Amino acid sequence: MAPLAIVSAAAAVTLAVLGIAFVLTAYRVITGPTLPDRILGLDTLTGIAIGFIAVIAVKTGFALYVDIAIALGLVGFLATVAFARFVLSRGALRTGPPPAGEEQAAAPTPGKTTRKPR
């Protein structure tokens, strides 16, 4: 079997696997139960897109695609960091009761101080 045929077959299989991964990850981004799940899904989509670009670069032999993949990786990393900072700035939002053993702190009443007099 010729090396070119092996590379072509491997690229076809890899593109099929990446396509399935892309569809499953897109489903997770759309139906993710929480915002961090969706952010992780978007980061995974970026990685899959880089994989697509890398396979196309190998298949076509056009080296400029590698530069595009590197740029996409940098942009994807910065986007993930920005989303993580956004989630941290929002704080932990809970919709249900607190977990067992964890008590909620009572909010101070307006007009009353929590300091003890000297």
N, C-alpha and C positions, 0 to 999 in steps of 0.2 A: 504494500500500500504506500502511496506517495505521501511525503510529509505535508504537502499542500492539502491533500484530501483529509488527512487526520486533523489538521488545524481547522479546516472548514467544518468538519463534523463536530468537533469539540466546541466550536463557536456556536453552531446551531443548537446543540444541547444546552450550552450555557445560557444562551438568549432565552430559550424556552423556560429554564429553571428561574432565571431572573424575572421573566414575565409573570410566572405564577407567584413568585415572592412579591412582586409589585402589586398584583391584584389583592392578595391576602393582606398586605400591609395597608393598602388604600382602604380596604374594608375596616381594618382596625382603627384607622384615623377617623373614619366617618362614624363608627359606632362605639368608639372608645368611651368607657364609662366616666373617666375623669380627664381633666385637662393635662396632667402629666403624661397619661397614656397617649394622648393625641400628639403631644410634643415628641415623645419617644418614637412614635410612628412616623412623624415627619422627618426626624433624624435618620430613621431607617430608610425612608424613601430616598433621601439624599444619597445614602450609601449605595442603594440599589441603582440609582441613576449613574453614579460614578462607575459602578460595575458595567452597566450598559455601554457607557462611553469607552471604557477600557477594552471591552470585547470588540467593539466596532473598530477601535484603533488597531488591535491585533489583526482583525480580519481584513481590513483595508490596507494596512501598512502605512497609514497617514499619521505621522508622529504629532501633529498639532493637536489631535484629540487628547493626548496625555496632558498637555497644558490646560486644556479646557476642564478636564477632570480634576486637576489640582486646584484650579480656581473655584470650581463648584464645591470641592471639599472645604476650602477656606470659608466660603460664604455660608455653607451649611453649618460649620462649626460656630461661626459668629451668630447665626440665627438661633442655634440651640442654646448658646450662652445667654442671649437676649431673652429668649422664652423662659429660661430657668430663673433669671433675675425677676422677670415679671411674676412668675408663680411665687417666688419667695417674698416679693413685695406685697402680694395679696394676702399672704398668711394662710394658715391652714383653715380651710372652710369645711365644716362638718354639717351634714344634713341630718344625721341620726343622733341617738343618745351617745354620750361619751363611753369609751370602753370601760370594762369592769376595773375597778380599782383606781380610776382616774376621776378626780372631782374637779368640777369647774369652780374657779375662783369667783367669789361674789364681787360684783362691780361696786365700787364705793358710791355711797349716796351723795347726791349733789349737796354742797354746803357743809358737809362733814369732812374733817381731816382725818387722815389715818395716823398722823404723828401723835406720840404720847407727850403730854405736857412735861416740862422740866421741873 
